Structures are given as structure tokens and as C-alpha cells.
């Protein structure tokens, strides 16, 4: 978090939810085949949740040398709760169930344990990880202001319009790397000698032959 704004870097299908005013909203998008089909309008979210191919992800840390990190941002308000979880939780526990548990208990550690227990009771077919963080303080807008919550891609280039997120405006862009000096490559070495060397060798051979000829005539 920086200057009241949350920044998320995501790869794969782990999710982040923001709970505000009793409602949980997903801040990330799964980098998965099902999400791609939902975005294209070929499947509904409900159909994607029940598809046999719902565990097919398009990228993950480790298999490929290069990955595309999805960077998003979200302005925070007092009373917001961030939930970060693996697909072992999101695949078994619905988003709408998280605020109900938070209403019943303000203890975030206890709510994390309850979510893991609930996912295990429903089969627990995958590793389950969940982290929760609460936000409060005078530096944040009042919690009564609902504000806009959702998936927001952080701009990586010059934005056409709208407010630039705090992280982008907090520091000037890095200077471009200096242009490396031009270095002339040395001429390739000729294994059979340079023309000057070959001329000197030729003159030496002719002089030797002339001396041998004069010696034999005596």
C-alpha cells in the first residue's frame, strides 16, 4: 500500500478480494482458460466455475522464463478488508460467503481458520492458502463512502485521460540507459600474413635464389 492506494502484482489464478460495506469484490482476474472464455463472452461465470477445465491456467511462476505480471490498483477506505487466497480456497468457498464470516467475527486470524476449515469440509482437493489484512486510520477516506471497487489495470504507458495512480505520480520516470560508445572492431587477423609481410618474404626468397645461382657459376 502507498498513499492510501493498494497495488497488486499477480501471476496465475490466485485471487484478491476487497470486502467493503458488507460486500466482497474480486480485484484480480484469473490468468486461466476459463477467464479468457468468460471475457470473450463464450461462457458465463457460473458455467466456468463448474467446467472440468477450470484448473487450466495460462501461466505460472516456474515453467516459463518469461511471464506477464498483471498489475492492478485499488483506492482504500477505512474498514476495508483485503483477502488474498489460492484457488484451493476460491474453488470451494464462494466470494459472497466471506463477508458473512467477517460480520460474525472481527478476528481476522479466526476468519482465516474458518475459511480453511470450510474449504476442507467441501473436499479440499488443493493446497489452501488465505491471508487477510484490515485497513483503518485517519489517512483513509471514511468507510461510509462506498467508492468504486473492482479490477483496475495499472497503466504502464501514457494514459489517455483520467487520474494517474499515486504510485505512478510519486516519482519521475527512470532515465533511459546511456547509449553505449561506438567501438570499432579490430581488423581480422589474416592467418597467411598481411600483404606487406608476404612482399618481404617474396623479396627474401628471390635474393636467396640469386645468391645460390652466383655461387654455382664460380
C-alpha positions in Angstrom: 0.0 0.0 0.0 1.2 3.5 -0.8 -0.6 6.8 -0.2 -3.9 5.1 0.5 -3.8 3.0 -2.6 -3.3 -0.7 -2.8 -1.2 -2.2 -5.6 -1.4 -5.9 -6.5 1.0 -7.9 -8.7 -0.5 -11.2 -9.8 0.5 -14.3 -11.8 -1.7 -17.4 -12.2 -5.1 -17.9 -10.6 -4.6 -16.8 -7.0 -7.2 -14.2 -6.2 -7.6 -11.0 -4.2 -10.9 -9.8 -2.8 -11.8 -6.5 -1.1 -14.6 -6.6 1.4 -16.3 -3.2 1.8 -19.6 -2.3 3.4 -20.5 -6.0 3.7 -19.8 -6.9 0.1 -16.8 -8.8 -1.4 -15.5 -7.7 -4.8 -12.8 -9.6 -6.8 -9.8 -7.2 -7.5 -7.9 -9.7 -9.8 -8.6 -11.7 -12.9 -7.6 -15.4 -13.1 -4.9 -15.9 -15.8 -6.8 -19.1 -16.8 -8.5 -20.6 -19.8 -11.9 -20.2 -18.2 -11.4 -16.5 -17.5 -10.3 -16.0 -21.1 -13.6 -17.6 -22.3 -15.7 -15.6 -19.9 -14.1 -12.3 -21.1 -14.8 -13.4 -24.7 -18.5 -14.0 -23.8 -18.3 -17.7 -24.7 -19.0 -18.8 -21.1 -20.8 -17.3 -18.1 -19.0 -17.2 -14.7 -21.3 -19.9 -13.4 -20.5 -22.2 -16.3 -16.8 -21.5 -15.8 -17.0 -22.5 -12.1 -18.4 -25.9 -13.0 -16.3 -26.6 -16.0 -13.9 -29.6 -16.0 -11.3 -27.3 -17.4 -11.5 -24.7 -14.7 -8.0 -25.6 -13.4 -6.2 -24.9 -16.6 -4.0 -21.8 -16.1 -2.3 -19.9 -18.9 0.9 -19.1 -16.9 2.5 -19.6 -13.6 5.8 -19.0 -11.8 8.5 -21.5 -12.8 7.6 -23.2 -16.1 8.4 -20.3 -18.4 11.4 -18.0 -18.5 9.2 -15.0 -19.2 5.8 -14.2 -17.7 3.3 -11.3 -17.8 2.6 -9.8 -14.4 -0.9 -8.4 -14.0 -0.5 -5.1 -12.0 -3.7 -3.7 -10.6 -4.6 -0.9 -8.1 -7.4 0.0 -5.7 -8.0 3.1 -3.6 -8.7 2.0 0.0 -11.2 3.3 2.6 -11.5 2.9 6.4 -12.8 -0.5 7.3 -11.7 -2.3 4.1 -10.5 -5.9 4.4 -8.2 -7.4 1.8 -8.4 -11.2 1.3 -5.7 -12.9 -0.7 -6.1 -16.6 -1.4 -5.1 -19.5 -3.6 -7.5 -21.4 -5.8 -7.7 -24.1 -3.1 -10.0 -21.7 -1.2 -11.7 -19.8 -4.1 -12.6 -23.1 -5.8 -14.5 -24.2 -2.7 -15.8 -21.1 -0.9 -17.9 -18.6 -2.7 -17.0 -14.9 -2.7 -20.3 -14.0 -1.1 -19.6 -16.2 2.0 -16.5 -14.2 3.1 -18.3 -11.0 4.3 -20.7 -13.2 6.4 -17.8 -14.7 8.3 -16.3 -11.2 8.8 -19.6 -9.9 10.2 -19.7 -12.8 12.7 -16.1 -12.2 14.0 -13.7 -9.2 13.8 -10.8 -11.6 14.4 -9.1 -12.0 11.0 -6.9 -14.9 12.2 -10.1 -16.7 13.3 -11.8 -16.0 10.0 -8.9 -17.3 8.0 -9.1 -20.6 10.0 -12.8 -20.8 9.4 -12.4 -20.3 5.7 -9.7 -23.1 5.5 -11.9 -25.4 7.5 -14.9 -24.7 5.3 -12.8 -25.4 2.1 -11.6 -28.7 3.6 -15.1 -29.7 4.6 -16.1 -29.3 1.0 -13.4 -31.6 -0.3 -10.2 -29.6 0.0 -8.7 -31.0 -3.3 -5.9 -28.5 -3.5 -3.5 -26.6 -1.2 -5.4 -23.9 0.7 -3.8 -20.5 1.5 -5.5 -17.4 2.7 -4.2 -14.1 4.1 -6.4 -11.2 5.4 -5.5 -7.6 6.2 -7.7 -4.9 7.6 -7.2 -1.2 6.8 -8.1 1.7 9.1 -6.9 5.2 10.2 -7.5 8.9 9.6 -5.3 8.8 6.4 -8.0 6.9 4.6 -11.4 8.2 3.4 -14.4 7.3 5.6 -15.7 3.8 5.3 -19.2 5.1 4.7 -18.1 6.3 1.2 -18.6 3.1 -0.9 -16.3 4.3 -3.8 -15.6 2.3 -6.9 -14.2 -1.2 -6.3 -13.1 -3.7 -8.9 -10.5 -4.9 -11.3 -8.4 -1.9 -12.4 -5.3 -2.4 -14.6 -2.4 -0.2 -13.6 -1.4 2.0 -16.6 2.0 1.0 -18.0 2.2 3.8 -20.6 1.0 7.3 -21.1 -2.7 7.3 -20.1 -5.2 8.9 -22.5 -7.2 10.5 -19.7 -8.2 10.2 -16.1 -6.2 10.4 -12.9 -2.8 8.7 -12.7 -2.5 6.3 -9.7 -0.3 7.6 -6.9 2.5 5.1 -7.5 3.0 6.4 -11.0 3.0 10.1 -10.0 5.1 9.7 -6.8 8.4 9.6 -8.7 9.7 10.7 -12.1 10.1 8.1 -14.8 13.5 6.4 -14.9 16.1 8.0 -17.2 16.8 5.9 -20.3 20.0 3.9 -20.2 23.0 5.7 -21.7 23.9 4.9 -25.3 27.0 2.7 -25.3 30.0 4.2 -27.0 30.8 3.1 -30.5 33.9 0.9 -30.6 35.5 0.0 -33.9 36.3 -3.7 -34.2 39.9 -4.5 -35.0 40.7 -5.7 -38.5 40.6 -9.5 -38.7 43.9 -11.3 -38.5 44.9 -13.0 -41.7 46.4 -16.3 -40.9 48.5 -16.3 -44.1 50.1 -13.0 -43.2 49.5 -9.4 -44.3 50.3 -8.2 -47.9 53.4 -6.3 -46.5 54.7 -9.4 -44.8 54.1 -11.5 -47.9 56.1 -9.0 -50.1 59.0 -9.1 -47.7 59.1 -12.9 -47.8 59.0 -12.8 -51.6 62.0 -10.5 -51.8 63.9 -12.6 -49.4 63.4 -15.7 -51.5 64.5 -14.0 -54.7 67.6 -12.7 -53.1 68.4 -16.2 -51.8 68.0 -17.8 -55.2 70.2 -15.1 -56.9 73.0 -15.8 -54.4 72.8 -19.5 -55.0 73.0 -19.0 -58.7 76.1 -16.8 -58.5 77.7 -19.4 -56.2 77.2 -22.2 -58.6 78.7 -20.3 -61.5 82.0 -19.9 -59.8 
